[in-house]
Amino acid sequence: MTSRLPSGIYIANANEINAIVEIEQKCFPGKVGYSKRQLEHLILNADSDCLVEKQDGVIRAFLIVTYRQRSLTCNIETIDVDPAFKNRGIGLKLLKAAEIDMKRRGMRWSQLEVSEGNEAALKVYKNAGYTFKERLEGYYKFEHNGTHNAIRMVKEL
């Protein structure tokens, strides 16, 4: 990510992996979330970006977006906000920052998958301009918000 980021948003580095894993485990306890190994791969991979939102040196949220070569569509893998900092607009701030950089990279579309049972996230994404693309039955191996199903949403950038 080469663009100038909004105040309080930074590109994650290897020293922040443990803090990111801790937030992931708070947001998705047990086997539901990404493992430390998976997060390390996503954070350190050249084909993905991990943005963190920090205040007073504390990571309060992170977002991971992946890019595919020769594709105009990128995928938001996850947006996690530490439960202690929810409902403050932090996730939306990260999403908007990521979308600015997606455009600068020449992306035309952003897509994401969200649990069919996560009504709060579905509302945020809809309000941010994402629209329903398809329902993915049995998408999650483990139950997320009372379901194994996901909704794929897309946004033209």
KOLNU-223861 format. One record per residue: chain; x, y, z of N, C-alpha, C in turn. Coordinates in Angstrom, 3 decimals. Layout:
<recs>
kette: A n.east: X n.north: Y n.up: Z ca.east: X ca.north: Y ca.up: Z c.east: X c.north: Y c.up: Z
...
</recs>
This chain:
<recs>
kette: A n.east: 0.857 n.north: -1.163 n.up: 0.000 ca.east: 0.000 ca.north: 0.000 ca.up: 0.000 c.east: 0.903 c.north: 1.225 c.up: 0.000
kette: A n.east: 0.729 n.north: 2.043 n.up: -0.984 ca.east: 1.631 ca.north: 3.176 ca.up: -1.133 c.east: 0.970 c.north: 4.519 c.up: -0.877
kette: A n.east: -0.330 n.north: 4.538 n.up: -0.766 ca.east: -1.024 ca.north: 5.818 ca.up: -0.609 c.east: -0.901 c.north: 6.354 c.up: 0.813
kette: A n.east: -1.144 n.north: 7.635 n.up: 0.934 ca.east: -1.169 ca.north: 8.269 ca.up: 2.249 c.east: -2.437 c.north: 7.816 c.up: 2.960
kette: A n.east: -2.279 n.north: 7.349 n.up: 4.183 ca.east: -3.409 ca.north: 6.826 ca.up: 4.940 c.east: -3.953 c.north: 7.874 c.up: 5.903
kette: A n.east: -5.241 n.north: 7.794 n.up: 6.222 ca.east: -5.822 ca.north: 8.732 ca.up: 7.185 c.east: -5.144 c.north: 8.628 c.up: 8.552
kette: A n.east: -5.255 n.north: 9.658 n.up: 9.320 ca.east: -4.678 ca.north: 9.701 ca.up: 10.662 c.east: -5.146 c.north: 8.508 c.up: 11.491
kette: A n.east: -4.199 n.north: 7.858 n.up: 12.146 ca.east: -4.515 ca.north: 6.733 ca.up: 13.015 c.east: -4.549 c.north: 5.392 c.up: 12.322
kette: A n.east: -4.399 n.north: 5.366 n.up: 10.997 ca.east: -4.404 ca.north: 4.106 ca.up: 10.251 c.east: -3.019 c.north: 3.871 c.up: 9.672
kette: A n.east: -2.527 n.north: 2.655 n.up: 9.876 ca.east: -1.167 ca.north: 2.301 ca.up: 9.479 c.east: -1.155 c.north: 0.929 c.up: 8.826
kette: A n.east: -0.094 n.north: 0.654 n.up: 8.103 ca.east: 0.134 ca.north: -0.684 ca.up: 7.570 c.east: 0.744 c.north: -1.520 c.up: 8.688
kette: A n.east: 0.184 n.north: -2.691 n.up: 8.923 ca.east: 0.677 ca.north: -3.565 ca.up: 9.989 c.east: 2.080 c.north: -4.056 c.up: 9.670
kette: A n.east: 2.837 n.north: -4.329 n.up: 10.721 ca.east: 4.157 ca.north: -4.931 ca.up: 10.550 c.east: 4.230 c.north: -6.209 c.up: 11.372
kette: A n.east: 5.293 n.north: -6.965 n.up: 11.175 ca.east: 5.437 ca.north: -8.269 ca.up: 11.823 c.east: 5.384 c.north: -8.183 c.up: 13.343
kette: A n.east: 5.810 n.north: -7.068 n.up: 13.916 ca.east: 5.790 ca.north: -6.918 ca.up: 15.372 c.east: 4.378 c.north: -6.812 c.up: 15.938
kette: A n.east: 3.403 n.north: -6.601 n.up: 15.085 ca.east: 2.025 ca.north: -6.407 ca.up: 15.549 c.east: 1.155 c.north: -7.652 c.up: 15.405
kette: A n.east: 1.736 n.north: -8.731 n.up: 14.934 ca.east: 0.954 ca.north: -9.942 ca.up: 14.687 c.east: 0.261 c.north: -10.435 c.up: 15.952
kette: A n.east: 0.948 n.north: -10.461 n.up: 17.082 ca.east: 0.315 ca.north: -10.968 ca.up: 18.306 c.east: -0.893 c.north: -10.135 c.up: 18.717
kette: A n.east: -0.807 n.north: -8.826 n.up: 18.587 ca.east: -1.946 ca.north: -7.959 ca.up: 18.925 c.east: -3.109 c.north: -8.213 c.up: 17.965
kette: A n.east: -2.798 n.north: -8.442 n.up: 16.700 ca.east: -3.831 ca.north: -8.723 ca.up: 15.701 c.east: -4.492 c.north: -10.066 c.up: 15.993
kette: A n.east: -3.688 n.north: -11.068 n.up: 16.323 ca.east: -4.223 ca.north: -12.391 ca.up: 16.671 c.east: -5.145 c.north: -12.282 c.up: 17.888
kette: A n.east: -4.758 n.north: -11.495 n.up: 18.862 ca.east: -5.579 ca.north: -11.316 ca.up: 20.067 c.east: -6.951 c.north: -10.722 c.up: 19.720
kette: A n.east: -6.975 n.north: -9.733 n.up: 18.845 ca.east: -8.251 ca.north: -9.146 ca.up: 18.425 c.east: -9.075 c.north: -10.176 c.up: 17.658
kette: A n.east: -8.439 n.north: -10.921 n.up: 16.767 ca.east: -9.141 ca.north: -11.960 ca.up: 15.999 c.east: -9.794 c.north: -12.969 c.up: 16.937
kette: A n.east: -9.068 n.north: -13.383 n.up: 17.977 ca.east: -9.609 ca.north: -14.361 ca.up: 18.921 c.east: -10.762 c.north: -13.792 c.up: 19.745
kette: A n.east: -10.720 n.north: -12.497 n.up: 20.029 ca.east: -11.841 ca.north: -11.865 ca.up: 20.741 c.east: -13.076 c.north: -11.794 c.up: 19.845
kette: A n.east: -12.860 n.north: -11.489 n.up: 18.584 ca.east: -13.977 ca.north: -11.344 ca.up: 17.645 c.east: -14.539 c.north: -12.690 c.up: 17.190
kette: A n.east: -13.652 n.north: -13.672 n.up: 17.040 ca.east: -14.048 ca.north: -14.987 ca.up: 16.542 c.east: -13.424 c.north: -16.072 c.up: 17.418
kette: A n.east: -13.995 n.north: -16.318 n.up: 18.596 ca.east: -13.400 ca.north: -17.274 ca.up: 19.536 c.east: -13.433 c.north: -18.717 c.up: 19.026
kette: A n.east: -12.531 n.north: -19.511 n.up: 19.584 ca.east: -12.473 ca.north: -20.924 ca.up: 19.225 c.east: -11.914 c.north: -21.130 c.up: 17.835
kette: A n.east: -12.526 n.north: -22.058 n.up: 17.115 ca.east: -12.037 ca.north: -22.434 ca.up: 15.786 c.east: -12.617 c.north: -21.585 c.up: 14.663
kette: A n.east: -13.450 n.north: -20.623 n.up: 15.009 ca.east: -14.160 ca.north: -19.834 ca.up: 14.000 c.east: -13.227 c.north: -18.905 c.up: 13.228
kette: A n.east: -12.296 n.north: -18.249 n.up: 13.906 ca.east: -11.450 ca.north: -17.239 ca.up: 13.279 c.east: -10.216 c.north: -17.806 c.up: 12.603
kette: A n.east: -9.428 n.north: -16.893 n.up: 12.052 ca.east: -8.153 ca.north: -17.262 ca.up: 11.448 c.east: -7.167 c.north: -17.665 c.up: 12.537
kette: A n.east: -6.304 n.north: -18.622 n.up: 12.225 ca.east: -5.237 ca.north: -19.018 ca.up: 13.146 c.east: -4.097 c.north: -17.998 c.up: 13.064
kette: A n.east: -3.191 n.north: -18.069 n.up: 14.025 ca.east: -2.028 ca.north: -17.177 ca.up: 14.000 c.east: -1.237 c.north: -17.387 c.up: 12.710
kette: A n.east: -1.067 n.north: -18.619 n.up: 12.320 ca.east: -0.311 ca.north: -18.933 ca.up: 11.101 c.east: -0.985 c.north: -18.327 c.up: 9.861
kette: A n.east: -2.304 n.north: -18.451 n.up: 9.781 ca.east: -3.029 ca.north: -17.873 ca.up: 8.646 c.east: -2.896 c.north: -16.350 c.up: 8.630
kette: A n.east: -3.019 n.north: -15.741 n.up: 9.798 ca.east: -2.895 ca.north: -14.283 ca.up: 9.874 c.east: -1.489 c.north: -13.828 c.up: 9.506
kette: A n.east: -0.468 n.north: -14.549 n.up: 9.977 ca.east: 0.914 ca.north: -14.208 ca.up: 9.609 c.east: 1.072 c.north: -14.228 c.up: 8.093
kette: A n.east: 0.535 n.north: -15.261 n.up: 7.462 ca.east: 0.635 ca.north: -15.375 ca.up: 6.003 c.east: -0.042 c.north: -14.183 c.up: 5.325
kette: A n.east: -1.241 n.north: -13.853 n.up: 5.765 ca.east: -1.976 ca.north: -12.741 ca.up: 5.155 c.east: -1.282 c.north: -11.402 c.up: 5.386
kette: A n.east: -0.747 n.north: -11.206 n.up: 6.576 ca.east: -0.115 ca.north: -9.931 ca.up: 6.915 c.east: 1.203 c.north: -9.741 c.up: 6.173
kette: A n.east: 1.959 n.north: -10.814 n.up: 6.014 ca.east: 3.295 ca.north: -10.714 ca.up: 5.426 c.east: 3.322 c.north: -10.984 c.up: 3.919
kette: A n.east: 2.205 n.north: -11.397 n.up: 3.346 ca.east: 2.117 ca.north: -11.734 ca.up: 1.931 c.east: 2.130 c.north: -10.465 c.up: 1.073
kette: A n.east: 2.884 n.north: -10.505 n.up: -0.001 ca.east: 2.974 ca.north: -9.341 ca.up: -0.896 c.east: 1.660 c.north: -9.064 c.up: -1.625
kette: A n.east: 0.776 n.north: -10.061 n.up: -1.710 ca.east: -0.498 ca.north: -9.892 ca.up: -2.408 c.east: -1.642 c.north: -9.502 c.up: -1.474
kette: A n.east: -1.307 n.north: -9.043 n.up: -0.277 ca.east: -2.347 ca.north: -8.591 ca.up: 0.643 c.east: -1.837 c.north: -7.416 c.up: 1.463
kette: A n.east: -2.775 n.north: -6.684 n.up: 2.016 ca.east: -2.460 ca.north: -5.564 ca.up: 2.901 c.east: -3.228 c.north: -5.749 c.up: 4.193
kette: A n.east: -2.599 n.north: -5.398 n.up: 5.281 ca.east: -3.267 ca.north: -5.385 ca.up: 6.575 c.east: -3.152 c.north: -3.974 c.up: 7.130
kette: A n.east: -4.283 n.north: -3.330 n.up: 7.283 ca.east: -4.325 ca.north: -2.001 ca.up: 7.887 c.east: -4.731 c.north: -2.147 c.up: 9.341
kette: A n.east: -4.109 n.north: -1.360 n.up: 10.197 ca.east: -4.498 ca.north: -1.335 ca.up: 11.603 c.east: -4.909 c.north: 0.082 c.up: 11.968
kette: A n.east: -5.848 n.north: 0.170 n.up: 12.879 ca.east: -6.246 ca.north: 1.457 ca.up: 13.435 c.east: -5.710 c.north: 1.479 c.up: 14.851
kette: A n.east: -4.904 n.north: 2.505 n.up: 15.133 ca.east: -4.254 ca.north: 2.625 ca.up: 16.445 c.east: -4.624 c.north: 3.945 c.up: 17.088
kette: A n.east: -4.731 n.north: 3.898 n.up: 18.409 ca.east: -4.858 ca.north: 5.126 ca.up: 19.179 c.east: -4.022 c.north: 4.947 c.up: 20.440
kette: A n.east: -3.180 n.north: 5.920 n.up: 20.707 ca.east: -2.280 ca.north: 5.865 ca.up: 21.865 c.east: -1.468 c.north: 4.577 c.up: 21.888
kette: A n.east: -1.028 n.north: 4.129 n.up: 20.703 ca.east: -0.189 ca.north: 2.947 ca.up: 20.590 c.east: -0.918 c.north: 1.622 c.up: 20.702
kette: A n.east: -2.241 n.north: 1.654 n.up: 20.842 ca.east: -3.036 ca.north: 0.436 ca.up: 20.993 c.east: -3.777 c.north: 0.150 c.up: 19.686
kette: A n.east: -3.597 n.north: -1.065 n.up: 19.170 ca.east: -4.344 ca.north: -1.469 ca.up: 17.980 c.east: -5.772 c.north: -1.762 c.up: 18.410
kette: A n.east: -6.713 n.north: -1.039 n.up: 17.797 ca.east: -8.121 ca.north: -1.211 ca.up: 18.151 c.east: -8.887 c.north: -2.010 c.up: 17.100
kette: A n.east: -8.313 n.north: -2.088 n.up: 15.893 ca.east: -8.994 ca.north: -2.796 ca.up: 14.809 c.east: -8.014 c.north: -3.062 c.up: 13.677
kette: A n.east: -8.373 n.north: -4.023 n.up: 12.820 ca.east: -7.568 ca.north: -4.275 ca.up: 11.629 c.east: -8.450 c.north: -4.742 c.up: 10.487
kette: A n.east: -7.940 n.north: -4.594 n.up: 9.289 ca.east: -8.615 ca.north: -5.014 ca.up: 8.062 c.east: -7.567 c.north: -5.658 c.up: 7.170
kette: A n.east: -7.918 n.north: -6.778 n.up: 6.557 ca.east: -7.015 ca.north: -7.439 ca.up: 5.608 c.east: -7.710 c.north: -7.525 c.up: 4.257
kette: A n.east: -7.019 n.north: -7.079 n.up: 3.220 ca.east: -7.525 ca.north: -7.161 ca.up: 1.848 c.east: -6.509 c.north: -7.926 c.up: 1.006
kette: A n.east: -7.015 n.north: -8.804 n.up: 0.135 ca.east: -6.138 ca.north: -9.577 ca.up: -0.743 c.east: -6.378 c.north: -9.175 c.up: -2.195
kette: A n.east: -5.298 n.north: -9.264 n.up: -2.967 ca.east: -5.321 ca.north: -8.912 ca.up: -4.387 c.east: -4.884 c.north: -10.130 c.up: -5.190
kette: A n.east: -5.516 n.north: -10.333 n.up: -6.337 ca.east: -5.123 ca.north: -11.408 ca.up: -7.248 c.east: -4.491 c.north: -10.789 c.up: -8.485
kette: A n.east: -3.432 n.north: -11.412 n.up: -8.939 ca.east: -2.771 ca.north: -10.904 ca.up: -10.140 c.east: -3.725 c.north: -10.973 c.up: -11.327
kette: A n.east: -3.662 n.north: -9.976 n.up: -12.167 ca.east: -4.476 ca.north: -9.885 ca.up: -13.381 c.east: -5.978 c.north: -9.892 c.up: -13.090
kette: A n.east: -6.353 n.north: -9.374 n.up: -11.925 ca.east: -7.769 ca.north: -9.272 ca.up: -11.587 c.east: -8.087 c.north: -7.836 c.up: -11.197
kette: A n.east: -9.257 n.north: -7.392 n.up: -11.525 ca.east: -9.708 ca.north: -6.050 ca.up: -11.150 c.east: -10.579 c.north: -6.086 c.up: -9.895
kette: A n.east: -10.683 n.north: -7.272 n.up: -9.290 ca.east: -11.470 ca.north: -7.447 ca.up: -8.070 c.east: -10.546 c.north: -7.828 c.up: -6.926
kette: A n.east: -10.705 n.north: -7.155 n.up: -5.811 ca.east: -9.964 ca.north: -7.524 ca.up: -4.603 c.east: -10.965 c.north: -8.019 c.up: -3.562
kette: A n.east: -10.461 n.north: -8.705 n.up: -2.552 ca.east: -11.332 ca.north: -9.316 ca.up: -1.555 c.east: -10.964 c.north: -8.849 c.up: -0.151
kette: A n.east: -11.937 n.north: -8.362 n.up: 0.561 ca.east: -11.725 ca.north: -8.025 ca.up: 1.967 c.east: -11.871 c.north: -9.322 c.up: 2.745
kette: A n.east: -10.769 n.north: -9.793 n.up: 3.300 ca.east: -10.762 ca.north: -11.052 ca.up: 4.035 c.east: -11.452 c.north: -10.915 c.up: 5.384
kette: A n.east: -11.134 n.north: -9.835 n.up: 6.092 ca.east: -11.720 ca.north: -9.653 ca.up: 7.418 c.east: -11.578 c.north: -8.209 c.up: 7.866
kette: A n.east: -12.534 n.north: -7.777 n.up: 8.628 ca.east: -12.464 ca.north: -6.507 ca.up: 9.346 c.east: -12.807 c.north: -6.849 c.up: 10.788
kette: A n.east: -11.852 n.north: -6.660 n.up: 11.679 ca.east: -12.056 ca.north: -6.977 ca.up: 13.098 c.east: -11.869 c.north: -5.728 c.up: 13.935
kette: A n.east: -12.836 n.north: -5.445 n.up: 14.767 ca.east: -12.741 ca.north: -4.344 ca.up: 15.724 c.east: -12.786 c.north: -4.959 c.up: 17.113
kette: A n.east: -11.781 n.north: -4.641 n.up: 17.932 ca.east: -11.763 ca.north: -5.129 ca.up: 19.307 c.east: -13.116 c.north: -4.801 c.up: 19.938
kette: A n.east: -13.772 n.north: -5.785 n.up: 20.566 ca.east: -15.092 ca.north: -5.534 ca.up: 21.154 c.east: -15.140 c.north: -4.335 c.up: 22.105
kette: A n.east: -14.033 n.north: -4.009 n.up: 22.743 ca.east: -13.999 ca.north: -2.858 ca.up: 23.654 c.east: -14.147 c.north: -1.532 c.up: 22.909
kette: A n.east: -13.961 n.north: -1.557 n.up: 21.579 ca.east: -14.000 ca.north: -0.322 ca.up: 20.793 c.east: -15.075 c.north: -0.343 c.up: 19.698
kette: A n.east: -16.022 n.north: -1.257 n.up: 19.791 ca.east: -17.084 ca.north: -1.356 ca.up: 18.782 c.east: -18.003 c.north: -0.141 c.up: 18.819
kette: A n.east: -18.717 n.north: 0.033 n.up: 17.715 ca.east: -19.735 ca.north: 1.091 ca.up: 17.569 c.east: -19.162 c.north: 2.501 c.up: 17.659
kette: A n.east: -17.942 n.north: 2.669 n.up: 17.164 ca.east: -17.302 ca.north: 3.988 ca.up: 17.120 c.east: -16.934 c.north: 4.399 c.up: 15.699
kette: A n.east: -17.337 n.north: 3.594 n.up: 14.719 ca.east: -17.039 ca.north: 3.916 ca.up: 13.327 c.east: -15.644 c.north: 3.523 c.up: 12.878
kette: A n.east: -14.927 n.north: 2.759 n.up: 13.702 ca.east: -13.545 ca.north: 2.391 ca.up: 13.378 c.east: -13.486 c.north: 1.458 c.up: 12.172
kette: A n.east: -14.367 n.north: 0.464 n.up: 12.133 ca.east: -14.382 ca.north: -0.466 ca.up: 11.005 c.east: -14.668 c.north: 0.242 c.up: 9.692
kette: A n.east: -15.615 n.north: 1.162 n.up: 9.714 ca.east: -15.946 ca.north: 1.928 ca.up: 8.513 c.east: -14.774 c.north: 2.811 c.up: 8.086
kette: A n.east: -14.077 n.north: 3.382 n.up: 9.044 ca.east: -12.892 ca.north: 4.203 ca.up: 8.750 c.east: -11.823 c.north: 3.360 c.up: 8.043
kette: A n.east: -11.599 n.north: 2.141 n.up: 8.535 ca.east: -10.641 ca.north: 1.238 ca.up: 7.892 c.east: -11.105 c.north: 0.867 c.up: 6.484
kette: A n.east: -12.386 n.north: 0.573 n.up: 6.352 ca.east: -12.940 ca.north: 0.191 ca.up: 5.060 c.east: -12.750 c.north: 1.304 c.up: 4.030
kette: A n.east: -13.049 n.north: 2.529 n.up: 4.406 ca.east: -12.890 ca.north: 3.660 ca.up: 3.487 c.east: -11.426 c.north: 3.870 c.up: 3.106
kette: A n.east: -10.521 n.north: 3.720 n.up: 4.068 ca.east: -9.089 ca.north: 3.864 ca.up: 3.773 c.east: -8.630 c.north: 2.791 c.up: 2.791
kette: A n.east: -9.089 n.north: 1.561 n.up: 2.998 ca.east: -8.712 ca.north: 0.470 ca.up: 2.099 c.east: -9.260 c.north: 0.707 c.up: 0.695
kette: A n.east: -10.489 n.north: 1.198 n.up: 0.604 ca.east: -11.091 ca.north: 1.435 ca.up: -0.712 c.east: -10.350 c.north: 2.509 c.up: -1.501
kette: A n.east: -9.852 n.north: 3.516 n.up: -0.822 ca.east: -9.061 ca.north: 4.546 ca.up: -1.504 c.east: -7.837 c.north: 3.911 c.up: -2.146
kette: A n.east: -7.174 n.north: 3.033 n.up: -1.396 ca.east: -5.979 ca.north: 2.403 ca.up: -1.955 c.east: -6.325 c.north: 1.382 c.up: -3.036
kette: A n.east: -7.449 n.north: 0.699 n.up: -2.880 ca.east: -7.878 ca.north: -0.233 ca.up: -3.928 c.east: -8.002 c.north: 0.506 c.up: -5.265
kette: A n.east: -8.614 n.north: 1.672 n.up: -5.231 ca.east: -8.770 ca.north: 2.482 ca.up: -6.452 c.east: -7.411 c.north: 2.875 c.up: -7.016
kette: A n.east: -6.499 n.north: 3.256 n.up: -6.145 ca.east: -5.160 ca.north: 3.657 ca.up: -6.602 c.east: -4.404 c.north: 2.493 c.up: -7.222
kette: A n.east: -4.748 n.north: 1.290 n.up: -6.829 ca.east: -4.127 ca.north: 0.095 ca.up: -7.406 c.east: -4.796 c.north: -0.307 c.up: -8.716
kette: A n.east: -5.839 n.north: 0.408 n.up: -9.093 ca.east: -6.535 ca.north: 0.099 ca.up: -10.331 c.east: -7.650 c.north: -0.921 c.up: -10.192
kette: A n.east: -8.042 n.north: -1.234 n.up: -8.979 ca.east: -9.127 ca.north: -2.183 ca.up: -8.764 c.east: -10.451 c.north: -1.547 c.up: -9.183
kette: A n.east: -11.341 n.north: -2.369 n.up: -9.705 ca.east: -12.676 ca.north: -1.889 ca.up: -10.110 c.east: -13.747 c.north: -2.340 c.up: -9.132
kette: A n.east: -13.494 n.north: -3.458 n.up: -8.470 ca.east: -14.490 ca.north: -4.044 ca.up: -7.580 c.east: -13.853 c.north: -4.472 c.up: -6.261
kette: A n.east: -14.601 n.north: -4.299 n.up: -5.198 ca.east: -14.244 ca.north: -4.848 ca.up: -3.889 c.east: -15.336 c.north: -5.842 c.up: -3.526
kette: A n.east: -14.938 n.north: -6.981 n.up: -3.005 ca.east: -15.941 ca.north: -7.946 ca.up: -2.567 c.east: -15.572 c.north: -8.477 c.up: -1.195
kette: A n.east: -16.577 n.north: -9.011 n.up: -0.513 ca.east: -16.372 ca.north: -9.578 ca.up: 0.813 c.east: -17.439 c.north: -10.621 c.up: 1.076
kette: A n.east: -17.160 n.north: -11.468 n.up: 2.035 ca.east: -18.130 ca.north: -12.442 ca.up: 2.494 c.east: -18.403 c.north: -12.156 c.up: 3.965
kette: A n.east: -19.668 n.north: -12.208 n.up: 4.335 ca.east: -20.073 ca.north: -11.903 ca.up: 5.705 c.east: -21.115 c.north: -12.933 c.up: 6.132
kette: A n.east: -21.058 n.north: -13.315 n.up: 7.394 ca.east: -22.022 ca.north: -14.272 ca.up: 7.915 c.east: -23.441 c.north: -13.775 c.up: 7.687
kette: A n.east: -24.270 n.north: -14.661 n.up: 7.210 ca.east: -25.676 ca.north: -14.340 ca.up: 6.974 c.east: -26.362 c.north: -13.878 c.up: 8.271
kette: A n.east: -25.837 n.north: -14.321 n.up: 9.413 ca.east: -26.422 ca.north: -13.960 ca.up: 10.700 c.east: -25.846 c.north: -12.705 c.up: 11.330
kette: A n.east: -24.872 n.north: -12.078 n.up: 10.686 ca.east: -24.237 ca.north: -10.882 ca.up: 11.251 c.east: -24.956 c.north: -9.635 c.up: 10.730
kette: A n.east: -26.103 n.north: -9.368 n.up: 11.318 ca.east: -26.947 ca.north: -8.273 ca.up: 10.843 c.east: -26.270 c.north: -6.910 c.up: 10.952
kette: A n.east: -25.498 n.north: -6.702 n.up: 12.011 ca.east: -24.822 ca.north: -5.405 ca.up: 12.186 c.east: -23.830 c.north: -5.159 c.up: 11.051
kette: A n.east: -23.017 n.north: -6.174 n.up: 10.722 ca.east: -22.038 ca.north: -6.019 ca.up: 9.640 c.east: -22.736 c.north: -5.860 c.up: 8.294
kette: A n.east: -23.782 n.north: -6.625 n.up: 8.060 ca.east: -24.524 ca.north: -6.497 ca.up: 6.802 c.east: -25.039 c.north: -5.069 c.up: 6.622
kette: A n.east: -25.512 n.north: -4.476 n.up: 7.691 ca.east: -26.024 ca.north: -3.102 ca.up: 7.634 c.east: -24.901 c.north: -2.111 c.up: 7.323
kette: A n.east: -23.745 n.north: -2.283 n.up: 7.988 ca.east: -22.597 ca.north: -1.398 ca.up: 7.741 c.east: -22.176 c.north: -1.479 c.up: 6.277
kette: A n.east: -22.036 n.north: -2.691 n.up: 5.758 ca.east: -21.587 ca.north: -2.856 ca.up: 4.373 c.east: -22.609 c.north: -2.285 c.up: 3.389
kette: A n.east: -23.883 n.north: -2.520 n.up: 3.650 ca.east: -24.924 ca.north: -1.966 ca.up: 2.777 c.east: -24.858 c.north: -0.439 c.up: 2.780
kette: A n.east: -24.710 n.north: 0.150 n.up: 3.957 ca.east: -24.617 ca.north: 1.612 ca.up: 4.059 c.east: -23.343 c.north: 2.157 c.up: 3.413
kette: A n.east: -22.311 n.north: 1.307 n.up: 3.303 ca.east: -21.050 ca.north: 1.714 ca.up: 2.672 c.east: -21.086 c.north: 1.518 c.up: 1.155
kette: A n.east: -22.222 n.north: 1.048 n.up: 0.628 ca.east: -22.357 ca.north: 0.913 ca.up: -0.819 c.east: -22.196 c.north: -0.493 c.up: -1.369
kette: A n.east: -22.047 n.north: -1.488 n.up: -0.505 ca.east: -21.927 ca.north: -2.873 ca.up: -0.957 c.east: -23.319 c.north: -3.431 c.up: -1.223
kette: A n.east: -23.423 n.north: -4.256 n.up: -2.261 ca.east: -24.708 ca.north: -4.844 ca.up: -2.617 c.east: -24.604 c.north: -6.366 c.up: -2.626
kette: A n.east: -25.737 n.north: -7.008 n.up: -2.452 ca.east: -25.831 ca.north: -8.464 ca.up: -2.440 c.east: -25.416 c.north: -9.022 c.up: -3.799
kette: A n.east: -24.544 n.north: -10.022 n.up: -3.770 ca.east: -24.180 ca.north: -10.714 ca.up: -5.010 c.east: -24.738 c.north: -12.132 c.up: -4.998
kette: A n.east: -24.474 n.north: -12.862 n.up: -3.887 ca.east: -24.971 ca.north: -14.230 ca.up: -3.807 c.east: -24.936 c.north: -14.741 c.up: -2.373
kette: A n.east: -25.777 n.north: -15.730 n.up: -2.130 ca.east: -25.803 ca.north: -16.421 ca.up: -0.842 c.east: -24.941 c.north: -17.667 c.up: -0.987
kette: A n.east: -24.043 n.north: -17.887 n.up: -0.032 ca.east: -23.114 ca.north: -19.012 ca.up: -0.077 c.east: -23.487 c.north: -19.999 c.up: 1.025
kette: A n.east: -24.239 n.north: -21.013 n.up: 0.650 ca.east: -24.710 ca.north: -21.991 ca.up: 1.628 c.east: -23.554 c.north: -22.880 c.up: 2.082
kette: A n.east: -23.427 n.north: -23.061 n.up: 3.403 ca.east: -22.381 ca.north: -23.910 ca.up: 3.964 c.east: -20.980 c.north: -23.341 c.up: 3.806
kette: A n.east: -20.853 n.north: -22.049 n.up: 3.646 ca.east: -19.562 ca.north: -21.387 ca.up: 3.402 c.east: -18.593 c.north: -21.581 c.up: 4.560
kette: A n.east: -19.096 n.north: -21.467 n.up: 5.782 ca.east: -18.236 ca.north: -21.581 ca.up: 6.961 c.east: -18.238 c.north: -23.011 c.up: 7.497
kette: A n.east: -17.060 n.north: -23.513 n.up: 7.805 ca.east: -16.942 ca.north: -24.842 ca.up: 8.403 c.east: -17.564 c.north: -24.840 c.up: 9.796
kette: A n.east: -17.314 n.north: -23.763 n.up: 10.540 ca.east: -17.855 ca.north: -23.627 ca.up: 11.884 c.east: -18.914 c.north: -22.531 c.up: 11.876
kette: A n.east: -19.869 n.north: -22.669 n.up: 12.751 ca.east: -20.979 ca.north: -21.726 ca.up: 12.805 c.east: -20.523 c.north: -20.306 c.up: 13.135
kette: A n.east: -21.014 n.north: -19.353 n.up: 12.366 ca.east: -20.779 ca.north: -17.915 ca.up: 12.575 c.east: -22.136 c.north: -17.271 c.up: 12.808
kette: A n.east: -22.324 n.north: -16.659 n.up: 13.943 ca.east: -23.582 ca.north: -15.949 ca.up: 14.217 c.east: -24.810 c.north: -16.815 c.up: 13.952
kette: A n.east: -24.715 n.north: -18.071 n.up: 14.373 ca.east: -25.862 ca.north: -18.970 ca.up: 14.260 c.east: -26.077 c.north: -19.613 c.up: 12.906
kette: A n.east: -25.117 n.north: -19.498 n.up: 11.995 ca.east: -25.288 ca.north: -20.080 ca.up: 10.660 c.east: -23.931 c.north: -20.456 c.up: 10.049
kette: A n.east: -23.983 n.north: -21.351 n.up: 9.099 ca.east: -22.794 ca.north: -21.700 ca.up: 8.309 c.east: -22.798 c.north: -20.951 c.up: 6.974
kette: A n.east: -23.842 n.north: -20.201 n.up: 6.721 ca.east: -24.014 ca.north: -19.522 ca.up: 5.437 c.east: -23.406 c.north: -18.124 c.up: 5.447
kette: A n.east: -23.015 n.north: -17.692 n.up: 4.270 ca.east: -22.452 ca.north: -16.348 ca.up: 4.114 c.east: -23.170 c.north: -15.631 c.up: 2.978
kette: A n.east: -23.022 n.north: -14.337 n.up: 2.986 ca.east: -23.505 ca.north: -13.487 ca.up: 1.904 c.east: -22.279 c.north: -12.851 c.up: 1.257
kette: A n.east: -22.174 n.north: -12.979 n.up: -0.060 ca.east: -21.107 ca.north: -12.287 ca.up: -0.790 c.east: -21.675 c.north: -10.940 c.up: -1.236
kette: A n.east: -20.920 n.north: -9.884 n.up: -0.911 ca.east: -21.328 ca.north: -8.534 ca.up: -1.270 c.east: -20.232 c.north: -7.903 c.up: -2.114
kette: A n.east: -20.615 n.north: -7.012 n.up: -3.005 ca.east: -19.655 ca.north: -6.355 ca.up: -3.889 c.east: -19.927 c.north: -4.862 c.up: -3.946
kette: A n.east: -18.882 n.north: -4.145 n.up: -4.323 ca.east: -19.010 ca.north: -2.703 ca.up: -4.506 c.east: -18.143 c.north: -2.304 c.up: -5.684
kette: A n.east: -18.717 n.north: -1.515 n.up: -6.580 ca.east: -17.917 ca.north: -0.942 ca.up: -7.655 c.east: -17.178 c.north: 0.252 c.up: -7.076
kette: A n.east: -15.873 n.north: 0.264 n.up: -7.296 ca.east: -15.047 ca.north: 1.331 ca.up: -6.713 c.east: -15.022 c.north: 2.568 c.up: -7.593
</recs>
